[in-house]
Amino acid sequence: MPFKCEFCGSDKFSIDLDSRTVFCAEESCGVSFTMDDLLKMVEEHDAAENDWKNPQEPAYSQTLDSDSERFEIEGTILKRYRGFQADVFVRNGITEIGNAFKNLDYVKRVSLPPGLKKIGADAFSACTALTSVSLPDSVEEIGEYAFYGCKSLKYIEIPESVTRIQDFAFGGCSSLEYVVIPEGVQSIGDFAFEDCISLEYVEIPETVTYIGDSAFESCEELEQVEIPEAVTYIGRAAFKGCADLKKVEMTEGVTYIGEAAFENCVSLKGIIIPDSVEEIGELAFKNCVSLEEKKVEYPSRFPAGTWEDSSIYKTQYEKSLSQGICPGCNKRLSFF
């Protein structure tokens, strides 16, 4: 694994022997440092590479103090990683990760220690090369934007100790194909998985009660969603633009389907809206051009005003969805 410039990723350098100064050879970079600094960084690089290649060596054997130059630590909080390695071991004793790896586009793999409680806001955001990160079972909180824009991350397993997936936590993880959301998670935040365009499968556990606004918006390869019984709220644009979504299983319990919740789900063929639903937002099924059936089991559960400002005309037994909730669908919502 070659030593690389922290800022641009180049592995080529030039040296001025008179001034003992090392320059990054990438013209657009301009980074320079002393030869003494270079030797120290190379030693750290070689040590980390040896740790990674020889996992039988204790990954967490060193003290926090010995890592003081690579890791900025305040108490038990890792504030910033200042090393240059693509493979990073975070040592024992750390209980919280701040925005330590934000914008470090050369970090590829991170091993986190047992006992870690919190992955803070922006902890790994824009780590565009990150392919693997181990989340120990002790993690209880994953903050906003924690993994936002990690474009190379393909898989993540969220520990059972986590109860909420915060807003934007995994948004823009465009290579993410599979995510395990464990029993215990109660809410999926706004934009939590927005623009995860490679996401093919997500299992929403029975403990989830809330799916936030745009939570899965533009997950273009997502084909099927099962909404468990505990979910009462499906937010605005929650599944908007899920172009491959063909089937939605929604059980009794949902009371609110937000505005544009399934807009532009052009492959969606069928959806059964349960009797528990009390409100459907405008444009909820706009441009669902493949929709073949939409059923509501009991119409009286919709309170007065549900259809206001949605341009829906009414008859005694049918409400057209050609405007308002489902413009572009040219279908009807039948009540049974």
C-alpha positions in Angstrom: 0.0 0.0 0.0 1.9 3.2 -1.1 2.2 6.2 1.0 -0.1 9.0 -0.3 -0.6 12.7 0.1 -3.3 13.3 2.7 -4.9 16.1 0.6 -4.9 14.9 -3.0 -4.1 11.2 -2.8 -1.0 11.4 -5.0 1.8 9.0 -4.3 4.5 11.0 -6.0 6.7 13.6 -4.3 9.7 15.8 -5.0 12.4 16.7 -2.5 14.5 19.9 -2.1 17.7 18.6 -0.4 19.0 22.0 0.5 15.9 23.0 2.5 15.0 19.4 3.4 11.5 20.0 2.2 9.2 17.5 0.5 6.6 18.7 -2.0 3.6 16.9 -3.4 4.2 16.4 -7.1 0.6 17.1 -8.0 0.7 20.6 -9.3 -2.9 21.5 -8.2 -2.1 20.4 -4.6 1.0 22.4 -3.4 1.3 20.6 0.0 4.8 20.6 1.5 6.4 19.4 4.7 9.8 18.7 6.2 11.7 15.5 5.7 11.5 14.8 9.4 7.7 15.0 9.2 7.8 12.7 6.2 9.9 10.1 8.0 7.5 10.1 10.9 4.4 9.8 8.6 6.0 6.9 6.8 6.7 5.1 10.1 3.0 5.5 11.1 1.9 4.3 7.7 4.1 1.2 7.8 2.9 0.4 11.4 -0.8 0.7 10.4 -0.3 -1.4 7.3 1.4 -4.1 9.4 -1.5 -4.1 11.9 -4.0 -4.5 9.0 -2.1 -7.4 7.3 -1.5 -9.2 10.6 -4.8 -9.3 12.4 -3.5 -11.8 14.9 -1.8 -8.9 16.6 -4.0 -7.2 19.1 -5.8 -4.4 17.3 -6.3 -2.3 20.4 -3.1 -3.0 22.4 -1.7 0.5 22.3 -2.8 3.3 24.7 -4.5 6.4 23.5 -1.5 8.5 24.3 0.7 6.6 21.9 -1.7 7.7 19.1 -1.8 11.4 20.0 -0.2 12.6 16.8 -2.6 10.6 14.5 -5.7 11.0 16.6 -7.0 14.2 18.2 -8.7 13.0 21.4 -10.6 14.9 24.0 -11.4 12.7 27.0 -12.9 9.6 25.4 -14.1 11.5 22.2 -12.2 11.1 19.0 -12.4 14.6 17.5 -10.2 14.2 14.4 -8.1 11.7 12.6 -4.9 13.3 11.3 -3.2 10.3 9.9 -2.6 9.3 6.3 -3.6 5.7 6.2 -6.4 4.2 4.1 -6.9 1.5 6.8 -7.6 2.8 10.3 -7.9 1.1 13.7 -9.5 3.3 16.4 -8.0 2.2 19.7 -9.7 1.0 22.9 -11.2 3.6 25.2 -13.0 5.7 22.7 -16.7 6.0 23.4 -17.7 8.7 20.8 -16.6 9.6 17.3 -17.0 13.2 16.4 -16.7 14.5 12.8 -13.3 12.8 12.9 -13.2 11.4 9.4 -15.3 14.0 7.6 -14.1 14.7 4.0 -11.2 12.3 4.3 -11.6 10.8 0.9 -8.6 8.4 1.2 -9.9 6.4 4.1 -11.1 3.0 2.9 -11.6 0.8 6.0 -12.2 1.6 9.6 -12.3 -0.7 12.6 -14.1 0.8 15.6 -13.4 -0.5 19.2 -15.8 -2.3 21.5 -17.4 0.0 24.0 -18.1 2.8 21.4 -21.4 4.4 22.2 -22.0 7.2 19.7 -21.1 7.9 16.1 -21.6 11.6 15.9 -22.9 14.0 13.3 -20.8 14.0 10.1 -18.5 11.4 11.6 -17.7 9.8 8.2 -19.6 12.2 5.8 -18.0 12.5 2.3 -15.6 9.6 2.9 -16.0 8.8 -0.7 -13.5 5.9 -0.7 -14.9 4.2 2.4 -15.9 0.6 1.6 -16.0 -1.0 5.1 -16.7 0.0 8.6 -17.3 -2.2 11.6 -20.0 -1.0 14.0 -19.6 -2.7 17.4 -22.7 -3.9 19.3 -22.2 -1.2 21.9 -23.2 1.6 19.5 -26.4 3.3 20.6 -26.6 6.4 18.4 -25.8 7.2 14.8 -25.9 10.9 14.3 -27.2 13.1 11.4 -25.1 12.9 8.2 -22.9 10.3 9.9 -22.2 8.4 6.6 -23.7 10.9 4.2 -22.1 10.7 0.8 -20.0 7.6 1.4 -20.3 6.6 -2.2 -18.3 3.4 -2.0 -20.0 1.8 0.9 -21.9 -1.2 -0.2 -23.2 -2.8 3.0 -23.9 -1.7 6.6 -25.2 -3.6 9.5 -26.7 -1.4 12.2 -26.3 -2.7 15.8 -29.4 -3.8 17.7 -28.7 -1.2 20.4 -29.6 1.7 18.0 -33.1 3.0 18.4 -33.2 5.8 15.9 -31.6 6.3 12.5 -31.0 10.1 12.4 -31.8 12.5 9.5 -29.5 12.1 6.4 -27.5 9.4 8.2 -26.9 7.3 5.0 -28.1 9.7 2.4 -26.2 9.7 -0.9 -24.5 6.3 -0.2 -24.9 5.6 -3.9 -23.3 2.1 -3.8 -25.2 0.8 -0.8 -27.0 -2.4 -1.9 -28.2 -3.9 1.3 -28.9 -2.6 4.8 -29.9 -4.4 7.9 -32.2 -2.4 10.2 -32.4 -4.3 13.5 -35.3 -4.9 15.8 -35.2 -2.0 18.3 -35.1 0.8 15.8 -38.2 2.9 16.3 -37.8 5.7 13.7 -36.1 6.2 10.4 -35.3 9.9 10.1 -35.9 12.4 7.2 -33.7 11.7 4.2 -32.0 8.8 6.1 -31.4 6.8 2.9 -32.2 9.4 0.2 -30.4 8.8 -3.1 -29.2 5.3 -2.2 -29.6 4.6 -5.9 -28.2 1.0 -5.6 -30.3 -0.1 -2.6 -32.1 -3.3 -3.7 -33.4 -4.5 -0.3 -34.3 -3.1 3.0 -36.1 -4.8 5.8 -38.1 -2.6 8.1 -38.4 -4.2 11.5 -41.6 -4.5 13.5 -40.4 -1.9 16.1 -40.4 1.0 13.6 -43.3 3.4 14.1 -42.1 6.4 12.0 -40.7 6.7 8.4 -39.6 10.2 7.9 -39.9 12.6 5.0 -37.9 11.5 1.9 -36.5 8.6 4.0 -36.1 6.4 0.9 -36.5 9.0 -1.9 -34.8 8.1 -5.2 -33.8 4.6 -4.1 -34.2 3.7 -7.7 -33.5 -0.1 -7.5 -35.7 -0.8 -4.5 -38.3 -3.3 -5.7 -40.4 -4.2 -2.7 -41.3 -2.6 0.7 -43.1 -4.2 3.6 -44.5 -1.6 6.0 -44.9 -3.3 9.4 -47.9 -3.0 11.6 -46.3 -0.6 14.1 -45.7 2.1 11.5 -48.3 4.9 11.8 -46.6 7.6 9.8 -45.2 7.6 6.3 -43.6 11.0 5.6 -43.7 13.3 2.7 -41.9 11.9 -0.4 -40.9 8.9 1.7 -40.6 6.7 -1.4 -40.8 9.3 -4.1 -38.9 8.4 -7.2 -38.3 4.7 -6.4 -38.6 3.8 -10.0 -38.3 0.0 -9.7 -40.7 -0.3 -6.7 -43.3 -2.8 -7.8 -45.0 -3.8 -4.6 -45.9 -2.1 -1.3 -47.3 -4.2 1.5 -49.0 -1.9 4.0 -50.6 -3.4 7.1 -53.3 -2.1 9.4 -51.8 0.6 11.7 -50.7 3.3 9.2 -52.7 6.5 9.9 -50.9 9.0 7.7 -49.5 8.8 4.2 -47.7 12.1 3.3 -47.7 14.3 0.3 -46.0 12.8 -2.7 -45.1 9.7 -0.6 -45.1 7.4 -3.7 -44.9 10.0 -6.4 -43.1 8.8 -9.6 -43.0 5.2 -8.5 -43.6 4.3 -12.2 -43.3 0.5 -11.7 -45.8 0.3 -8.8 -48.6 -2.0 -9.8 -50.6 -2.4 -6.6 -51.0 -1.0 -3.2 -53.7 -1.8 -0.6 -54.4 1.2 1.7 -55.7 -0.2 5.0 -58.7 1.0 6.9 -56.6 2.6 9.6 -55.4 5.4 7.2 -57.0 8.7 8.2 -55.1 11.1 5.8 -53.5 10.9 2.4 -51.5 13.9 1.3 -51.8 15.5 -2.1 -49.9 13.9 -5.0 -49.3 10.9 -2.9 -49.4 8.6 -6.0 -48.7 11.1 -8.7 -47.4 9.6 -12.0 -47.7 6.0 -10.7 -48.5 5.1 -14.3 -48.4 1.3 -13.7 -50.8 1.3 -10.8 -53.5 -1.3 -11.3 -55.4 -1.4 -8.0 -55.9 0.9 -5.0 -58.2 -0.2 -2.3 -59.4 1.4 0.9 -61.5 -1.0 3.0 -63.7 1.6 4.8 -64.2 5.2 3.5 -65.8 6.7 6.6 -62.4 6.6 8.4 -61.4 9.6 6.3 -62.3 12.8 8.2 -63.9 15.9 6.6 -61.2 17.9 4.8 -59.1 15.0 3.7 -59.7 15.7 0.1 -59.8 19.5 0.3 -57.6 21.3 -2.2 -56.8 18.1 -4.0 -59.2 18.6 -7.0 -60.8 15.2 -6.4 -64.5 14.8 -7.4 -66.7 12.6 -5.4 -69.6 10.2 -6.0 -71.3 8.1 -3.5 -69.0 5.1 -4.1 -65.9 6.3 -5.9 -63.3 9.1 -5.7 -61.3 9.7 -8.9 -57.5 9.8 -8.5 -56.9 11.4 -11.9 -56.2 14.7 -10.1 -54.9 15.5 -6.6 -53.7 12.3 -5.0 -52.9 10.5 -8.2 -52.6 12.9 -11.2 -51.3 11.0 -14.2 -52.6 7.7 -13.0 -56.0 7.8 -14.7 -57.3 5.2 -12.2 -60.0 5.2 -9.6 -59.8 4.6 -5.8 -62.5 2.1 -4.9 -63.9 1.7 -1.4 -64.9 -1.7 -0.1 
